[in-house]
């Protein structure tokens, strides 16, 4: 299976896209978040991912840099349903309050001839902590990350070869979720900035972590593969080098600092 990182940046970036990604099994795709606008359409096009092949979307939380791209996908997919160009249904996984907000925004901003599909062919699947769903033929377990801000969920996914892939959202891992995260082969974790630049970017005030804390966590959990995202953008050209250099001081596994549109075999 393939992981494609569509965006790597935090909420305020302009030179890269907001954090979101796709897990793919050939031409079937599981999209996680969609960034903050219609640029999601461009990044999907650039990766060769056909929107009509996306039938499962997970929205982690309500912040604009994660939710607004979903509204554009509802619009495009709903239009294609009307045109007979989208086969099957779309399932959007999220917590209950978020489902209400997505539908409210869509109803206020998209024509009713498109919105009519919500609740029918565009289905909202409400998830709670510990709920399991089968997505791309793999069991996916959702969990509340216990955010200090907006309610947010992460997930773990057991791939067909037994590989465990875990996303803990865009806030630091909470040890209350240990049972969901333990034994992960891949961990996706936010790293707002370098630890050496914490005074400049003030990640702790925003309840984010640095490269150092993310790497120390992965080392503690004995995760063999760590991917860092949701970063600031002042170091885009040298981010991979700088973040890897700092991270390797605290983590002995395989450390990945992806650029937008970079993909990995998982």
MARGUFI-588853 format. One line per field, with one value per atom (N, C-alpha, C): residue number from 1; residue in one letter; x, y, z. Coordinates in steps of 0.1 Angstrom, whole numbers, plus 2048, in hexadecimal, padded with zeros to 3 digits. Atoms other than C-alpha are relative to their C-alpha. Example, Ala and Ser with C-alpha at 12.3 -4.5 7.8 and 13.67 -1.06 7.14 Angstrom:
REM MARGUFI-588853
resi <- (1; 1; 1; 2; 2; 2)
resn <- (A; A; A; S; S; S)
east <- (809; 87B; 809; 7F7; 889; 7F8)
north <- (7F4; 7D3; 80C; 7F5; 7F5; 80B)
up <- (800; 84E; 800; 800; 847; 808)
END
This chain:
REM MARGUFI-588853
resi <- (1; 1; 1; 2; 2; 2; 3; 3; 3; 4; 4; 4; 5; 5; 5; 6; 6; 6; 7; 7; 7; 8; 8; 8; 9; 9; 9; 10; 10; 10; 11; 11; 11; 12; 12; 12; 13; 13; 13; 14; 14; 14; 15; 15; 15; 16; 16; 16; 17; 17; 17; 18; 18; 18; 19; 19; 19; 20; 20; 20; 21; 21; 21; 22; 22; 22; 23; 23; 23; 24; 24; 24; 25; 25; 25; 26; 26; 26; 27; 27; 27; 28; 28; 28; 29; 29; 29; 30; 30; 30; 31; 31; 31; 32; 32; 32; 33; 33; 33; 34; 34; 34; 35; 35; 35; 36; 36; 36; 37; 37; 37; 38; 38; 38; 39; 39; 39; 40; 40; 40; 41; 41; 41; 42; 42; 42; 43; 43; 43; 44; 44; 44; 45; 45; 45; 46; 46; 46; 47; 47; 47; 48; 48; 48; 49; 49; 49; 50; 50; 50; 51; 51; 51; 52; 52; 52; 53; 53; 53; 54; 54; 54; 55; 55; 55; 56; 56; 56; 57; 57; 57; 58; 58; 58; 59; 59; 59; 60; 60; 60; 61; 61; 61; 62; 62; 62; 63; 63; 63; 64; 64; 64; 65; 65; 65; 66; 66; 66; 67; 67; 67; 68; 68; 68; 69; 69; 69; 70; 70; 70; 71; 71; 71; 72; 72; 72; 73; 73; 73; 74; 74; 74; 75; 75; 75; 76; 76; 76; 77; 77; 77; 78; 78; 78; 79; 79; 79; 80; 80; 80; 81; 81; 81; 82; 82; 82; 83; 83; 83; 84; 84; 84; 85; 85; 85; 86; 86; 86; 87; 87; 87; 88; 88; 88; 89; 89; 89; 90; 90; 90; 91; 91; 91; 92; 92; 92; 93; 93; 93; 94; 94; 94; 95; 95; 95; 96; 96; 96; 97; 97; 97; 98; 98; 98; 99; 99; 99; 100; 100; 100; 101; 101; 101; 102; 102; 102; 103; 103; 103; 104; 104; 104; 105; 105; 105; 106; 106; 106; 107; 107; 107; 108; 108; 108; 109; 109; 109; 110; 110; 110; 111; 111; 111; 112; 112; 112; 113; 113; 113; 114; 114; 114; 115; 115; 115; 116; 116; 116; 117; 117; 117; 118; 118; 118; 119; 119; 119; 120; 120; 120; 121; 121; 121; 122; 122; 122; 123; 123; 123; 124; 124; 124; 125; 125; 125; 126; 126; 126; 127; 127; 127; 128; 128; 128; 129; 129; 129; 130; 130; 130; 131; 131; 131; 132; 132; 132; 133; 133; 133; 134; 134; 134; 135; 135; 135; 136; 136; 136; 137; 137; 137; 138; 138; 138; 139; 139; 139; 140; 140; 140; 141; 141; 141; 142; 142; 142; 143; 143; 143; 144; 144; 144; 145; 145; 145; 146; 146; 146; 147; 147; 147; 148; 148; 148; 149; 149; 149; 150; 150; 150; 151; 151; 151; 152; 152; 152; 153; 153; 153; 154; 154; 154; 155; 155; 155; 156; 156; 156; 157; 157; 157; 158; 158; 158; 159; 159; 159; 160; 160; 160; 161; 161; 161; 162; 162; 162; 163; 163; 163; 164; 164; 164; 165; 165; 165; 166; 166; 166; 167; 167; 167; 168; 168; 168; 169; 169; 169; 170; 170; 170; 171; 171; 171; 172; 172; 172; 173; 173; 173; 174; 174; 174; 175; 175; 175; 176; 176; 176; 177; 177; 177; 178; 178; 178; 179; 179; 179; 180; 180; 180; 181; 181; 181; 182; 182; 182; 183; 183; 183; 184; 184; 184; 185; 185; 185; 186; 186; 186; 187; 187; 187; 188; 188; 188; 189; 189; 189; 190; 190; 190; 191; 191; 191; 192; 192; 192; 193; 193; 193; 194; 194; 194; 195; 195; 195; 196; 196; 196; 197; 197; 197; 198; 198; 198; 199; 199; 199; 200; 200; 200; 201; 201; 201; 202; 202; 202; 203; 203; 203; 204; 204; 204; 205; 205; 205; 206; 206; 206; 207; 207; 207; 208; 208; 208; 209; 209; 209; 210; 210; 210; 211; 211; 211; 212; 212; 212; 213; 213; 213; 214; 214; 214; 215; 215; 215; 216; 216; 216; 217; 217; 217; 218; 218; 218; 219; 219; 219; 220; 220; 220; 221; 221; 221; 222; 222; 222; 223; 223; 223; 224; 224; 224; 225; 225; 225; 226; 226; 226; 227; 227; 227; 228; 228; 228; 229; 229; 229; 230; 230; 230; 231; 231; 231; 232; 232; 232; 233; 233; 233; 234; 234; 234; 235; 235; 235; 236; 236; 236; 237; 237; 237; 238; 238; 238; 239; 239; 239; 240; 240; 240; 241; 241; 241; 242; 242; 242; 243; 243; 243; 244; 244; 244; 245; 245; 245; 246; 246; 246; 247; 247; 247; 248; 248; 248; 249; 249; 249; 250; 250; 250; 251; 251; 251; 252; 252; 252; 253; 253; 253; 254; 254; 254; 255; 255; 255; 256; 256; 256; 257; 257; 257; 258; 258; 258; 259; 259; 259; 260; 260; 260; 261; 261; 261; 262; 262; 262; 263; 263; 263; 264; 264; 264; 265; 265; 265; 266; 266; 266)
resn <- (X; X; X; X; X; X; X; X; X; X; X; X; X; X; X; X; X; X; X; X; X; X; X; X; X; X; X; X; X; X; X; X; X; X; X; X; X; X; X; X; X; X; X; X; X; X; X; X; X; X; X; X; X; X; X; X; X; X; X; X; X; X; X; X; X; X; X; X; X; X; X; X; X; X; X; X; X; X; X; X; X; X; X; X; X; X; X; X; X; X; X; X; X; X; X; X; X; X; X; X; X; X; X; X; X; X; X; X; X; X; X; X; X; X; X; X; X; X; X; X; X; X; X; X; X; X; X; X; X; X; X; X; X; X; X; X; X; X; X; X; X; X; X; X; X; X; X; X; X; X; X; X; X; X; X; X; X; X; X; X; X; X; X; X; X; X; X; X; X; X; X; X; X; X; X; X; X; X; X; X; X; X; X; X; X; X; X; X; X; X; X; X; X; X; X; X; X; X; X; X; X; X; X; X; X; X; X; X; X; X; X; X; X; X; X; X; X; X; X; X; X; X; X; X; X; X; X; X; X; X; X; X; X; X; X; X; X; X; X; X; X; X; X; X; X; X; X; X; X; X; X; X; X; X; X; X; X; X; X; X; X; X; X; X; X; X; X; X; X; X; X; X; X; X; X; X; X; X; X; X; X; X; X; X; X; X; X; X; X; X; X; X; X; X; X; X; X; X; X; X; X; X; X; X; X; X; X; X; X; X; X; X; X; X; X; X; X; X; X; X; X; X; X; X; X; X; X; X; X; X; X; X; X; X; X; X; X; X; X; X; X; X; X; X; X; X; X; X; X; X; X; X; X; X; X; X; X; X; X; X; X; X; X; X; X; X; X; X; X; X; X; X; X; X; X; X; X; X; X; X; X; X; X; X; X; X; X; X; X; X; X; X; X; X; X; X; X; X; X; X; X; X; X; X; X; X; X; X; X; X; X; X; X; X; X; X; X; X; X; X; X; X; X; X; X; X; X; X; X; X; X; X; X; X; X; X; X; X; X; X; X; X; X; X; X; X; X; X; X; X; X; X; X; X; X; X; X; X; X; X; X; X; X; X; X; X; X; X; X; X; X; X; X; X; X; X; X; X; X; X; X; X; X; X; X; X; X; X; X; X; X; X; X; X; X; X; X; X; X; X; X; X; X; X; X; X; X; X; X; X; X; X; X; X; X; X; X; X; X; X; X; X; X; X; X; X; X; X; X; X; X; X; X; X; X; X; X; X; X; X; X; X; X; X; X; X; X; X; X; X; X; X; X; X; X; X; X; X; X; X; X; X; X; X; X; X; X; X; X; X; X; X; X; X; X; X; X; X; X; X; X; X; X; X; X; X; X; X; X; X; X; X; X; X; X; X; X; X; X; X; X; X; X; X; X; X; X; X; X; X; X; X; X; X; X; X; X; X; X; X; X; X; X; X; X; X; X; X; X; X; X; X; X; X; X; X; X; X; X; X; X; X; X; X; X; X; X; X; X; X; X; X; X; X; X; X; X; X; X; X; X; X; X; X; X; X; X; X; X; X; X; X; X; X; X; X; X; X; X; X; X; X; X; X; X; X; X; X; X; X; X; X; X; X; X; X; X; X; X; X; X; X; X; X; X; X; X; X; X; X; X; X; X; X; X; X; X; X; X; X; X; X; X; X; X; X; X; X; X; X; X; X; X; X; X; X; X; X; X; X; X; X; X; X; X; X; X; X; X; X; X; X; X; X; X; X; X; X; X; X; X; X; X; X; X; X; X; X; X; X; X; X; X; X; X; X; X; X; X; X; X; X; X; X; X; X; X; X; X; X; X; X; X; X; X; X; X; X)
east <- (808; 800; 809; 7F8; 80B; 7FA; 803; 80B; 804; 7FD; 80A; 7FD; 802; 80F; 7FC; 805; 7FA; 805; 7FB; 804; 807; 7F7; 81D; 800; 7FF; 817; 7F5; 80A; 805; 7F5; 80C; 7E6; 804; 7FD; 7F8; 809; 7F6; 80E; 7FA; 804; 80C; 809; 7F7; 82A; 7FF; 804; 81F; 7F2; 80F; 7FD; 7FF; 803; 7ED; 800; 7FE; 7F2; 7F4; 80A; 7DE; 807; 7F9; 7E6; 7F6; 808; 7D9; 807; 7FB; 7DD; 7F9; 805; 7D9; 803; 7FE; 7D4; 7FC; 801; 7D9; 7F7; 808; 7BC; 7F5; 809; 7A9; 807; 7F9; 7B0; 7F8; 805; 7AB; 806; 7FB; 7AE; 7FE; 801; 7B6; 802; 801; 7AC; 802; 7FF; 7AD; 805; 7FA; 7BE; 7F6; 808; 7B0; 7F9; 806; 7A2; 800; 801; 79E; 80D; 7F3; 7C3; 801; 801; 7BA; 7FE; 803; 7AE; 80D; 7F3; 7D0; 80A; 7F6; 7E5; 7FC; 805; 7CF; 803; 7FD; 7D3; 80F; 7F1; 7F9; 805; 7FC; 7FB; 7FA; 806; 7E6; 7F5; 80B; 7CB; 7F3; 80D; 7A9; 7F5; 80A; 78E; 7F5; 80A; 775; 804; 7FB; 78B; 801; 800; 788; 7F2; 80D; 76C; 800; 7FF; 778; 809; 7F9; 782; 7FE; 800; 78B; 804; 7FD; 789; 803; 7FB; 79D; 7F9; 806; 78F; 7FC; 807; 77E; 809; 7F8; 79B; 801; 802; 79A; 80B; 7F6; 7BB; 7FF; 803; 7AC; 7F3; 80E; 787; 7FC; 806; 782; 802; 7FE; 791; 7F5; 80A; 776; 7F3; 80C; 75B; 802; 7FE; 76B; 7FE; 801; 76C; 7F1; 80E; 747; 7FA; 805; 740; 803; 7FC; 754; 7FA; 805; 749; 7F1; 80F; 724; 7FD; 803; 726; 802; 7FE; 735; 7F5; 80B; 71A; 7F4; 80B; 700; 803; 7FD; 713; 802; 7FD; 716; 80E; 7F1; 73C; 806; 7FA; 740; 7F8; 806; 739; 800; 801; 72E; 7FE; 802; 72D; 80D; 7F5; 744; 7FD; 802; 748; 80A; 7F8; 755; 800; 7FF; 761; 804; 7FC; 762; 7F7; 808; 754; 7F3; 80D; 730; 7FF; 801; 734; 806; 7FA; 74B; 7F7; 809; 732; 7F6; 80A; 719; 805; 7FA; 731; 803; 7FD; 73C; 7F3; 80C; 718; 7FA; 805; 70F; 808; 7F8; 72C; 7FC; 804; 723; 7F3; 80D; 6FF; 7FF; 7FF; 708; 807; 7F6; 721; 7FF; 801; 717; 7F2; 80E; 6F8; 7FA; 807; 6DD; 800; 800; 6DE; 80C; 7F4; 700; 7FF; 801; 6F9; 7F6; 80B; 6DB; 806; 7FA; 6F4; 805; 7FC; 6FF; 7F5; 80A; 6ED; 7FC; 803; 6E9; 80D; 7F4; 706; 80D; 7F5; 71D; 7FC; 804; 71B; 80A; 7F8; 728; 800; 7FF; 735; 806; 7FC; 737; 809; 7F7; 755; 802; 7FC; 75D; 80D; 7F3; 77C; 7FE; 800; 783; 7F8; 808; 76C; 809; 7F8; 779; 7F8; 806; 771; 809; 7F8; 77D; 801; 7FE; 78D; 80B; 7F6; 7A0; 803; 7FE; 79B; 808; 7F8; 7AE; 7F9; 807; 7A2; 806; 7FC; 7A4; 7F9; 805; 7A0; 801; 800; 797; 801; 7FF; 79F; 801; 800; 79A; 80E; 7F3; 7BC; 800; 801; 7AF; 807; 7FB; 7B7; 7FD; 802; 7BB; 7F8; 807; 7AA; 7F3; 80C; 790; 801; 801; 785; 806; 7F9; 79B; 802; 7FE; 79F; 80C; 7F6; 7BC; 7FC; 804; 7BD; 80D; 7F6; 7D2; 7FA; 804; 7D0; 809; 7F8; 7DB; 800; 7FF; 7E8; 7FF; 802; 7E3; 80C; 7F4; 807; 802; 7FE; 802; 806; 7FA; 813; 7F6; 809; 804; 804; 7FE; 800; 7F8; 808; 7F6; 802; 800; 7ED; 7FA; 805; 7E9; 7FC; 805; 7DC; 80B; 7F6; 7ED; 803; 7FC; 7F3; 809; 7F8; 80C; 7F9; 806; 805; 7FD; 804; 7F2; 801; 7FD; 7FD; 7F3; 80D; 7D8; 7FD; 803; 7D8; 80A; 7F5; 7F4; 7FB; 805; 7DF; 7FD; 803; 7D6; 80D; 7F3; 7FA; 80B; 7F5; 80F; 802; 7FD; 820; 7FE; 801; 81D; 80D; 7F5; 834; 803; 7FF; 82E; 7F8; 806; 826; 800; 800; 81B; 7FD; 801; 821; 804; 7FD; 821; 80D; 7F4; 841; 800; 803; 839; 80D; 7F3; 85E; 80B; 7F4; 881; 800; 7FE; 888; 809; 7F7; 8A4; 7FA; 808; 88A; 7F3; 80C; 870; 7FD; 802; 875; 7FA; 805; 86E; 7F1; 80D; 84F; 7F6; 809; 841; 7F6; 809; 832; 7F8; 807; 829; 7F4; 80B; 812; 7F4; 80B; 7FE; 7FD; 801; 7FF; 805; 7F9; 817; 80E; 7F3; 839; 80A; 7F5; 85B; 805; 7FA; 870; 805; 7FA; 881; 7F6; 80A; 862; 7FA; 806; 853; 80A; 7F6; 873; 803; 7FF; 877; 7F4; 80B; 854; 801; 7FF; 85A; 80A; 7F5; 87A; 7FA; 806; 867; 7F6; 80A; 84B; 806; 7F9; 865; 7F9; 807; 853; 80C; 7F5; 86A; 800; 801; 85D; 7F8; 807; 854; 800; 802; 846; 7FC; 803; 846; 7F9; 807; 82D; 7FA; 806; 818; 80A; 7F5; 836; 7FF; 7FF; 83F; 806; 7FC; 84A; 80C; 7F5; 868; 80C; 7F4; 880; 7FD; 804; 86F; 80B; 7F5; 88E; 809; 7F7; 8A3; 7FA; 807; 888; 804; 7FD; 88F; 80E; 7F3; 8B4; 800; 800; 8AF; 7F9; 809; 893; 806; 7FA; 8A5; 80C; 7F4; 8C5; 7FD; 804; 8B4; 7FA; 807; 89E; 808; 7F7; 8BA; 807; 7F9; 8C8; 7F7; 809; 8A9; 7F9; 808; 89C; 809; 7F7; 8AE; 7F9; 807; 893; 800; 800; 88A; 7F8; 806; 882; 7FD; 804; 86E; 7FA; 804; 869; 7FB; 804; 854; 7FD; 805; 84D; 7F2; 80D; 82B; 801; 802; 821; 80A; 7F7; 83C; 7F8; 807; 831; 80A; 7F9; 83C; 7F9; 806; 836; 7FF; 802; 828; 7FB)
north <- (7F4; 800; 80C; 7F3; 824; 80B; 7F4; 843; 80C; 7F4; 864; 80C; 7F4; 884; 80B; 7F5; 89F; 80D; 7F4; 8BA; 7FE; 802; 8BF; 80B; 7F4; 8E1; 802; 7FD; 8F0; 809; 7F9; 906; 80D; 7F3; 926; 800; 800; 91A; 805; 7FB; 929; 7F9; 805; 919; 7F1; 80E; 8F5; 7FE; 802; 8E5; 7FC; 805; 8DE; 7F1; 80F; 8BB; 7F8; 80A; 8A0; 7F5; 80B; 87E; 7F6; 80B; 860; 7F3; 80E; 83B; 7F9; 806; 828; 7F1; 80E; 804; 7FF; 7FE; 806; 80C; 7F4; 81C; 802; 7FD; 81C; 809; 7F6; 839; 804; 7FC; 842; 80E; 7F3; 868; 804; 7FB; 877; 80F; 7F2; 89B; 805; 7FB; 8B2; 80E; 7F3; 8D2; 80B; 7F4; 8F5; 806; 7FA; 8FB; 7F8; 807; 8F2; 7FB; 805; 8EC; 7F1; 80F; 8C8; 7FA; 805; 8C4; 800; 7FF; 8CF; 7F5; 809; 8B9; 7F1; 80E; 89A; 7FE; 801; 8A1; 7FE; 801; 8A5; 7F2; 80D; 883; 7F5; 80A; 872; 7F8; 806; 869; 805; 7FC; 86A; 801; 7FE; 879; 7F5; 80B; 85F; 7F3; 80D; 844; 802; 7FD; 854; 7FD; 803; 843; 800; 800; 846; 80C; 7F4; 867; 800; 7FE; 86C; 80E; 7F2; 88F; 800; 801; 892; 80A; 7F5; 8B3; 80C; 7F5; 8D4; 80C; 7F4; 8EC; 802; 7FD; 8FE; 7F9; 806; 8EF; 7F1; 80E; 8CD; 7FD; 802; 8D1; 806; 7F9; 8EA; 7F9; 808; 8D3; 7F6; 80A; 8BA; 806; 7FA; 8D3; 800; 800; 8D6; 7F1; 80D; 8B0; 7FC; 803; 8AD; 806; 7F9; 8C7; 7F8; 807; 8B5; 7F2; 80D; 892; 800; 7FE; 89D; 803; 7FC; 8AD; 7F4; 80C; 88D; 7F6; 809; 879; 804; 7FB; 88F; 7FD; 802; 88A; 7F1; 80F; 864; 7FD; 802; 867; 7FB; 805; 859; 7F4; 80C; 835; 7FD; 804; 829; 80C; 7F5; 83E; 805; 7FB; 854; 7FF; 800; 84E; 809; 7F6; 86A; 7FB; 805; 85D; 80C; 7F5; 877; 7FE; 800; 87D; 808; 7FB; 888; 80F; 7F1; 8AD; 805; 7FC; 8AF; 7FE; 803; 89E; 80B; 7F5; 8B9; 80C; 7F4; 8D5; 7FF; 802; 8C7; 802; 7FF; 8C3; 80F; 7F3; 8E6; 809; 7F8; 8F6; 7FD; 804; 8E2; 806; 7FB; 8EC; 80F; 7F2; 910; 805; 7FC; 911; 7F8; 808; 8F6; 7FF; 801; 8F3; 7F3; 80B; 8DD; 7F3; 80B; 8C7; 7F7; 808; 8BC; 7FB; 804; 8BC; 7F5; 80A; 8A5; 7F2; 80D; 888; 7FD; 803; 88D; 7F9; 808; 873; 7F5; 80A; 85E; 7F9; 805; 857; 806; 7FA; 86E; 7FD; 805; 85C; 805; 7FD; 868; 7F4; 80B; 84C; 805; 7FB; 857; 7F7; 809; 849; 805; 7FD; 848; 7F8; 807; 83C; 7F1; 80F; 817; 7FB; 805; 815; 7FB; 806; 7FF; 800; 801; 801; 7F9; 806; 7EE; 80B; 7F6; 807; 7FA; 806; 7FB; 7F1; 80E; 7D8; 7FE; 801; 7E0; 806; 7FB; 7E5; 80D; 7F3; 809; 803; 7FD; 812; 80F; 7F2; 836; 803; 7FC; 848; 80F; 7F2; 86A; 803; 7FD; 87A; 808; 7F8; 88E; 80D; 7F3; 8AF; 80B; 7F5; 8CE; 80B; 7F6; 8E2; 7FA; 806; 8D5; 7F1; 80F; 8B1; 7FA; 806; 89C; 7F1; 80E; 878; 7FC; 806; 863; 7F2; 80E; 83F; 7F7; 80A; 820; 7F6; 808; 80A; 7F4; 80C; 7E6; 7FC; 803; 7E0; 7F1; 80E; 7C0; 7F7; 808; 7B5; 800; 800; 7BB; 80D; 7F4; 7DD; 809; 7F7; 7F5; 80E; 7F2; 819; 809; 7F8; 834; 80F; 7F2; 858; 806; 7FA; 86C; 80E; 7F2; 88C; 80A; 7F5; 8AE; 806; 7FC; 8B0; 7F5; 80A; 89E; 7F4; 80C; 87A; 801; 800; 875; 7F1; 80E; 856; 7F9; 807; 84F; 7F7; 808; 841; 7F5; 809; 829; 7F3; 80D; 80A; 801; 7FE; 818; 802; 7FC; 823; 7F5; 80A; 807; 7F6; 80A; 7EF; 805; 7FB; 807; 7FF; 801; 802; 80E; 7F2; 825; 809; 7F6; 844; 80D; 7F3; 865; 80A; 7F7; 881; 80E; 7F2; 8A7; 804; 7FA; 8BA; 80F; 7F3; 8DF; 808; 7F9; 8EA; 7F8; 805; 8E2; 803; 7FD; 8E0; 80C; 7F4; 8F9; 80D; 7F3; 912; 801; 800; 90C; 80F; 7F2; 930; 809; 7F9; 93D; 7FD; 804; 929; 7FD; 802; 923; 7F5; 80C; 900; 7FD; 805; 8F9; 809; 7F8; 917; 7FC; 805; 908; 7F1; 80E; 8E5; 7F8; 808; 8D8; 7FC; 805; 8C6; 804; 7FE; 8C9; 7F3; 80C; 8B1; 7F7; 808; 8A7; 7F8; 808; 89D; 7F5; 80B; 88A; 7F4; 80A; 877; 7F8; 806; 870; 7F6; 809; 862; 7F3; 80C; 84B; 7F6; 809; 83E; 7F9; 806; 838; 7F5; 80A; 825; 7F5; 80A; 812; 7FF; 800; 81C; 800; 801; 812; 80B; 7F6; 82C; 80C; 7F3; 851; 80A; 7F6; 86A; 80D; 7F3; 88F; 809; 7F6; 8A9; 80B; 7F5; 8C7; 80A; 7F7; 8DE; 80E; 7F3; 902; 7FF; 801; 90B; 809; 7F8; 922; 7F9; 808; 905; 7F6; 80A; 8F4; 7F9; 805; 8F0; 7F7; 808; 8E3; 7F9; 806; 8D6; 7F1; 80F; 8B1; 7FE; 802; 8B5; 805; 7FA; 8CB; 7F8; 807; 8B7; 7F2; 80D; 896; 801; 7FE; 8A3; 801; 7FF; 8AD; 7F4; 80C; 88F; 7F4; 80B; 876; 800; 7FF; 883; 7F8; 805; 874; 7F3; 80B; 858; 7F8; 809; 839; 7F9; 807; 82D; 807; 7FA; 837; 80D; 7F3; 85C; 806; 7FA; 86C; 80E; 7F2; 891; 803; 7FF; 892; 80E; 7F4; 8AD; 7FE; 802; 8B3; 7F7; 809; 898; 7F4; 80B; 880; 7F3; 80D; 85B; 7F6; 80B; 83C; 7F3; 80D; 817; 7FC; 804; 80B; 7F2)
up <- (800; 800; 800; 802; 7FA; 808; 7F9; 810; 7F8; 808; 7FD; 809; 7F8; 811; 7F7; 808; 801; 805; 7FA; 819; 80D; 7F4; 835; 809; 7F8; 843; 80A; 7F5; 861; 7FA; 804; 85F; 7F8; 806; 854; 7F4; 80B; 838; 7F3; 80D; 815; 7F5; 80A; 803; 7FF; 801; 80A; 804; 7FD; 810; 80F; 7F2; 832; 801; 7FE; 840; 7FD; 803; 830; 7F8; 807; 820; 7FB; 806; 80D; 802; 800; 812; 7F4; 80C; 7F2; 7FE; 804; 7E7; 7F1; 80F; 7C1; 7FD; 804; 7B5; 80B; 7F5; 7D7; 80A; 7F8; 7EE; 80D; 7F3; 813; 803; 7FE; 817; 80F; 7F2; 839; 800; 800; 83C; 7F1; 80D; 81E; 7FF; 801; 827; 801; 7FD; 828; 7F4; 80B; 805; 7F4; 80C; 7E1; 7FA; 805; 7DD; 801; 7FF; 7E7; 7F2; 80E; 7C3; 7F8; 808; 7B5; 805; 7FB; 7CC; 7FD; 804; 7C5; 7F1; 80E; 7A0; 7FD; 801; 7A4; 803; 7FC; 7B4; 7F8; 809; 79A; 807; 7F9; 7B3; 7FB; 806; 7A2; 80B; 7F6; 7B8; 800; 801; 7AC; 806; 7FA; 7BB; 80F; 7F1; 7DE; 805; 7FB; 7F1; 810; 7F2; 815; 804; 7FB; 827; 80F; 7F2; 84B; 803; 7FC; 85A; 80F; 7F2; 87A; 809; 7F8; 887; 7F8; 806; 880; 7FB; 803; 87B; 7F1; 80E; 859; 7F7; 808; 84D; 7FE; 801; 84F; 7F9; 803; 847; 7F3; 80B; 82B; 7F2; 80C; 810; 7FE; 800; 819; 7F9; 806; 80E; 7F1; 80E; 7EC; 7FA; 804; 7E9; 7FF; 801; 7F2; 7F4; 80C; 7D7; 7F3; 80C; 7BC; 7FF; 801; 7C5; 7FE; 802; 7C8; 7F2; 80E; 7A6; 7F7; 809; 797; 802; 7FE; 7A7; 7F7; 809; 795; 7F2; 80E; 775; 7FC; 803; 778; 7FF; 801; 77B; 80D; 7F4; 79E; 804; 7FC; 7A6; 80E; 7F2; 7C8; 809; 7F6; 7E8; 806; 7F8; 7FC; 80F; 7F2; 821; 807; 7F8; 838; 80E; 7F2; 85A; 808; 7F7; 876; 80D; 7F4; 899; 7FE; 802; 89D; 7FE; 801; 8A3; 7F3; 80D; 885; 7F4; 80B; 86E; 7FF; 800; 878; 7FA; 805; 870; 7F1; 80E; 84F; 7F7; 807; 844; 800; 7FF; 850; 7F6; 809; 83D; 7F1; 80D; 81E; 7FC; 803; 81F; 7FE; 801; 823; 7F3; 80B; 806; 7F3; 80C; 7ED; 7FC; 805; 7D7; 805; 7FA; 7E4; 7F7; 809; 7C5; 802; 7FC; 7D1; 80F; 7F1; 7F7; 802; 7FE; 7F2; 801; 7FF; 7F0; 80E; 7F3; 814; 808; 7F9; 829; 7F7; 809; 80A; 7FA; 806; 7F3; 806; 7F8; 808; 80E; 7F3; 829; 80B; 7F4; 84B; 809; 7F7; 860; 80D; 7F3; 884; 808; 7F9; 897; 80E; 7F2; 8BC; 803; 7FC; 8CF; 800; 800; 8C8; 7F5; 80B; 8AA; 7F5; 80B; 88E; 7F3; 80D; 869; 7F6; 80B; 84A; 7F5; 80B; 831; 7F8; 80A; 812; 804; 7FC; 820; 80D; 7F4; 840; 80C; 7F4; 864; 804; 7FC; 86F; 80E; 7F3; 894; 803; 7FD; 89D; 80F; 7F2; 8BE; 802; 7FC; 8CE; 805; 7FB; 8D2; 80C; 7F3; 8F0; 7FE; 804; 8E0; 80B; 7F7; 8F6; 7F9; 808; 8DA; 7FA; 806; 8C1; 801; 7FF; 8C5; 7F3; 80B; 8AF; 801; 800; 8A5; 7F8; 808; 899; 7FD; 804; 88C; 7FF; 803; 889; 7F5; 80B; 86A; 7FF; 801; 867; 7F1; 80F; 843; 7FE; 804; 830; 804; 7FD; 838; 80F; 7F2; 85D; 806; 7FC; 85E; 807; 7F9; 877; 7FE; 804; 86C; 809; 7F7; 885; 7FE; 801; 882; 80D; 7F3; 8A3; 7FE; 802; 893; 7FF; 801; 894; 80E; 7F3; 8B9; 806; 7FA; 8D0; 804; 7FB; 8D8; 80E; 7F2; 8F8; 804; 7FB; 90C; 804; 7FD; 914; 7F4; 80C; 8F0; 7FD; 802; 8F5; 7FA; 806; 8EE; 7F1; 80E; 8CC; 7F8; 807; 8C3; 802; 7FD; 8D2; 7F4; 80A; 8BA; 7F2; 80D; 89D; 7F8; 809; 87F; 7FA; 805; 872; 809; 7F8; 887; 7F9; 805; 878; 80B; 7F5; 890; 7FC; 803; 88F; 806; 7FB; 893; 7FB; 804; 892; 7FC; 804; 890; 807; 7F9; 89B; 80E; 7F2; 8C0; 802; 7FF; 8BA; 7FD; 804; 8AD; 808; 7F8; 8C8; 805; 7FB; 8D5; 7F5; 80B; 8B3; 7FC; 805; 8A9; 80B; 7F4; 8CD; 7FE; 803; 8C5; 80D; 7F4; 8E9; 804; 7FE; 8EB; 7F8; 809; 8CE; 802; 7FD; 8DE; 7F4; 80A; 8C4; 806; 7FB; 8C7; 7F6; 809; 8B7; 7FB; 805; 8A4; 80B; 7F5; 8C4; 807; 7F8; 8D7; 7F8; 808; 8BA; 7FE; 801; 8B6; 80D; 7F3; 8DB; 802; 7FE; 8DB; 7F8; 809; 8BD; 805; 7FA; 8CE; 80C; 7F4; 8EE; 7FD; 804; 8DC; 7F7; 809; 8C7; 7F3; 80D; 8A7; 7F5; 80A; 889; 7F6; 80A; 871; 805; 7FC; 87A; 7F5; 80A; 863; 806; 7FA; 86D; 7F6; 809; 85F; 808; 7F9; 868; 805; 7FC; 868; 7FC; 806; 863; 7F3; 80E; 840; 7FD; 803; 844; 7FB; 804; 83D; 7F5; 80A; 820; 7F8; 809; 80A; 808; 7F8; 827; 80C; 7F5; 83E; 802; 7FF; 836; 807; 7FB; 83E; 80F; 7F2; 85E; 80A; 7F7; 86D; 802; 7FF; 866; 809; 7F8; 875; 80F; 7F2; 895; 805; 7FB; 897; 803; 7FE; 894; 80D; 7F3; 8B5; 80A; 7F6; 8C6; 7FC; 805; 8B0; 7F7; 807; 8A2; 7F4; 80A; 88A; 7F2; 80D; 866; 801; 7FE; 867; 7F2; 80D; 84A; 802; 7FF; 845; 7F1; 80E; 825; 7FB; 807; 80C; 7FB; 806; 7FE; 7F3; 80B; 7E5; 800; 7FE; 7F1; 804; 7FD; 7F3; 805; 7F9; 806; 7FE; 7FF; 804; 80F; 7F1; 826; 801)
END
